[in-house]
Amino acid sequence: TLSQVMESIKASENRDILKLLRPMTTRPACDRDELDQLAGTYETMVLEHDEYFKQILEMSLQTEKLKYQLLQSQINPHFLFNTLNTIVSCQSLGKVELASQTITNLSQFYRHLLHDPDHLIPIREELLVTELYLKLICVSKPNRITWSFETEDGIEHFLICKFIFQPFMENAIIHAIPDSSSSLHIVISIQYEEDTILIRISDNGIGMDKERLADIRQTLQKHQADYDKNYGISNVNVRLTPYFAPGCDTIQLESHPGCGTSFTIHLKQIL
């Protein structure tokens, strides 16, 4: 009977045939022999396999949706419109050199982003794209926004997921500046830590209250991209899942009102 069930399941997706094993799997434990135990183990294995397959399928579908959402965010119409509007304004004010440089930066920014979005790239290239984004933002923002990249020697050659710093920059610029007269400084620090790479992204903005801090931490712990809130950072958290260092399987967040915000990421060293 057990052999018949195994052959049937091997040849089809029929799970009703598992009912043939009920006389063996439902027998009291004290009356079971080795074949009864084998039948119970096989039934459990089949059902768990089916559940794992469903989970993998759901993860694959979510990954495809994330890729699509990522491509959409890369061609954010508001960002593009604001940048183009700024270029027109610069030209009308006679700032031809600034307009020309902004066009160049915009072209380079989209060329980097739209080329093979799932490809791992050197850290130096990701920092280049991040700086292009910050330069484009600064042209249209009244605030004084500055930044610094602190990297240890040679670390810029290691590989990293594409388009992971920009969401943190956008988050800081949108949420960390209280008004149009305030300035903001962002630091990306990348250094070696034993067999891992430690990335810390911090700002000196207004920070977060306890409720928002807890909300983002909960989203990160779920390892799901929330399309209604915190999408950019949760998207990065999901895409980094295969590359997190052992024991550090999520982005860590620290923030205090009036004292800025800091995100910490521990990644495997990939050359």
C-alpha positions in Angstrom: 0.0 0.0 0.0 2.8 2.4 0.9 4.6 1.6 -2.3 1.4 2.3 -4.3 0.9 5.7 -2.6 4.5 6.7 -3.3 4.3 5.8 -7.0 0.9 7.6 -7.4 2.2 10.8 -5.7 5.4 10.7 -7.8 3.3 10.5 -11.0 0.7 13.2 -10.1 -0.4 15.9 -7.7 -3.1 13.7 -6.3 -3.1 13.9 -2.5 -6.3 12.1 -1.8 -4.5 8.8 -2.2 -2.8 9.6 1.2 -6.1 8.4 2.7 -5.0 4.8 1.9 -2.3 5.3 4.6 -4.9 6.2 7.3 -5.0 2.6 8.8 -1.3 2.9 9.4 -1.0 6.6 10.4 -4.0 6.5 12.8 -3.0 3.4 14.6 -2.3 3.9 18.3 1.4 4.5 18.9 1.8 1.4 21.1 0.6 -0.8 18.2 2.7 0.8 15.4 5.5 -1.1 13.7 8.3 0.2 11.5 6.1 0.3 8.4 3.4 2.3 10.2 6.1 4.8 11.4 7.4 5.0 7.8 4.0 5.7 6.5 3.4 8.5 9.0 6.8 10.0 8.2 6.1 9.9 4.5 2.7 11.6 4.8 4.2 14.4 6.9 7.0 14.8 4.4 4.6 15.1 1.5 2.4 17.7 3.3 5.3 19.7 4.5 6.8 19.7 0.9 3.5 21.0 -0.4 3.5 23.8 2.1 7.1 24.8 1.4 6.3 24.8 -2.3 3.4 27.2 -1.7 5.7 29.5 0.4 8.4 29.5 -2.3 5.8 30.3 -4.9 4.4 33.2 -2.8 7.9 34.5 -2.3 8.6 34.3 -6.0 5.5 36.3 -6.8 6.4 38.8 -4.2 9.9 39.1 -5.6 8.5 39.8 -9.1 6.1 42.4 -7.6 9.1 44.0 -5.8 11.0 44.2 -9.0 8.2 45.9 -10.8 7.7 48.3 -7.9 11.4 49.0 -7.9 11.4 49.9 -11.6 8.4 52.2 -11.1 10.2 53.9 -8.2 13.3 54.4 -10.4 11.3 56.4 -12.9 9.4 58.4 -10.2 7.4 60.9 -12.2 7.4 63.5 -9.4 11.1 63.4 -9.1 11.7 63.6 -12.8 9.1 66.4 -13.2 10.6 68.5 -10.4 14.1 68.0 -11.8 13.1 69.0 -15.3 11.1 72.0 -13.9 14.3 73.1 -12.1 16.3 72.9 -15.3 13.8 75.1 -17.0 13.9 77.6 -14.1 17.7 77.7 -14.2 17.7 78.4 -17.9 15.2 81.2 -17.5 17.3 82.8 -14.8 20.4 82.6 -16.9 22.0 79.8 -14.9 23.0 78.0 -18.0 26.0 76.2 -16.5 23.9 74.8 -13.6 21.2 73.7 -16.0 23.7 71.9 -18.2 25.3 70.1 -15.2 21.9 69.1 -13.9 21.0 67.6 -17.3 24.2 65.7 -17.3 23.6 64.4 -13.7 20.0 63.4 -14.6 21.2 61.5 -17.6 23.9 59.6 -15.7 21.5 58.9 -12.8 18.9 57.2 -15.0 21.5 55.4 -17.1 22.9 53.7 -14.0 19.4 52.9 -12.6 17.8 51.5 -15.6 20.6 49.1 -16.6 20.1 45.6 -15.1 18.4 46.5 -11.8 19.1 43.1 -10.2 22.8 43.1 -10.9 25.2 43.3 -7.9 27.5 46.3 -8.4 30.7 47.6 -6.6 30.0 49.8 -3.6 31.8 52.7 -5.4 29.2 52.6 -8.2 26.3 52.6 -5.7 27.8 55.6 -3.9 28.2 57.4 -7.3 24.5 56.9 -8.0 23.6 58.1 -4.5 25.7 61.3 -4.9 24.0 62.0 -8.3 20.6 61.7 -6.6 21.6 64.1 -3.8 23.0 66.6 -6.3 19.7 66.5 -8.3 17.7 67.0 -5.1 19.8 69.9 -3.9 19.1 71.9 -7.0 15.4 71.9 -6.3 15.4 72.1 -2.5 15.7 75.4 -0.6 17.4 73.6 2.3 21.1 73.2 2.7 21.8 69.5 2.3 25.3 68.1 2.7 26.7 64.6 2.8 29.8 62.6 3.4 30.9 59.1 2.5 33.3 57.5 4.9 34.8 54.3 3.5 37.7 52.1 4.5 40.5 51.4 2.0 39.5 48.8 -0.6 36.0 48.3 0.6 34.6 50.1 -2.4 35.4 47.0 -4.6 33.0 44.7 -2.7 29.7 44.1 -4.3 26.3 45.3 -3.1 22.7 45.3 -4.2 21.8 48.1 -6.6 19.7 51.1 -5.6 19.7 50.5 -1.8 21.1 53.9 -0.5 18.6 56.2 -2.4 15.5 55.2 -0.3 17.4 56.2 2.9 18.4 59.5 1.3 14.8 60.2 0.3 13.5 59.2 3.7 15.8 61.6 5.4 15.1 64.5 3.1 11.3 64.1 3.4 11.0 63.3 7.1 14.2 64.6 8.9 14.0 68.3 7.8 11.5 70.3 10.0 11.1 73.4 7.7 12.5 75.0 4.6 15.2 77.0 6.5 16.7 73.9 8.2 19.9 72.2 7.0 20.6 68.5 6.9 23.8 66.4 6.9 23.8 62.7 5.9 26.7 60.3 6.5 27.2 56.9 4.9 29.9 55.0 6.7 31.1 51.7 5.3 33.8 49.7 7.1 35.1 46.2 7.7 33.9 44.2 10.7 35.5 40.7 11.0 34.1 38.8 8.0 31.3 41.3 7.3 30.8 44.8 6.0 29.2 47.3 8.3 27.1 50.0 6.7 25.7 52.9 8.8 23.5 55.6 7.3 22.8 58.5 9.6 21.5 62.0 9.6 21.3 64.9 12.1 17.6 65.5 11.5 14.6 65.8 13.8 14.5 62.0 14.5 11.4 59.9 15.1 8.9 59.6 17.9 8.5 56.2 19.6 5.4 55.3 17.6 7.0 55.8 14.2 10.2 54.1 15.3 8.2 51.1 16.5 6.2 51.0 13.3 9.2 50.9 11.0 11.0 48.3 13.2 7.9 46.1 13.0 7.8 46.4 9.2 11.5 45.5 9.0 11.1 42.5 11.3 8.3 41.1 9.1 10.6 41.1 6.0 7.7 42.3 3.8 7.5 45.3 1.6 4.6 47.4 2.8 3.2 49.2 -0.3 1.2 51.7 1.8 3.9 52.9 4.1 7.7 52.7 4.6 7.9 51.1 1.2 11.4 52.3 0.2 13.2 51.0 3.3 11.1 47.8 3.6 11.9 47.1 -0.1 15.6 47.4 0.5 15.3 45.2 3.6 13.6 42.4 1.6 16.1 42.6 -1.3 19.0 42.4 1.0 17.7 39.2 2.7 20.1 36.8 0.9 23.1 39.1 1.6 22.7 39.8 5.3 25.5 38.6 7.5 24.8 35.6 9.8 23.0 36.7 12.9 22.0 40.1 11.4 19.0 39.3 9.2 17.4 42.7 9.1 18.2 46.4 8.9 18.6 47.9 12.4 17.2 51.3 13.3 17.9 53.8 16.0 16.4 57.2 16.4 15.6 59.8 19.0 13.5 63.0 18.7 15.9 65.9 18.0 18.9 63.7 17.7 18.7 62.3 14.2 18.3 58.8 12.8 20.7 55.9 12.1 20.2 52.7 10.0 22.8 49.9 10.4 23.2 47.1 7.9 25.6 44.0 8.3 26.3 42.4 4.9 28.4 39.4 3.7 31.6 40.3 2.0 31.1 39.6 -1.7 33.9 40.2 -4.2 
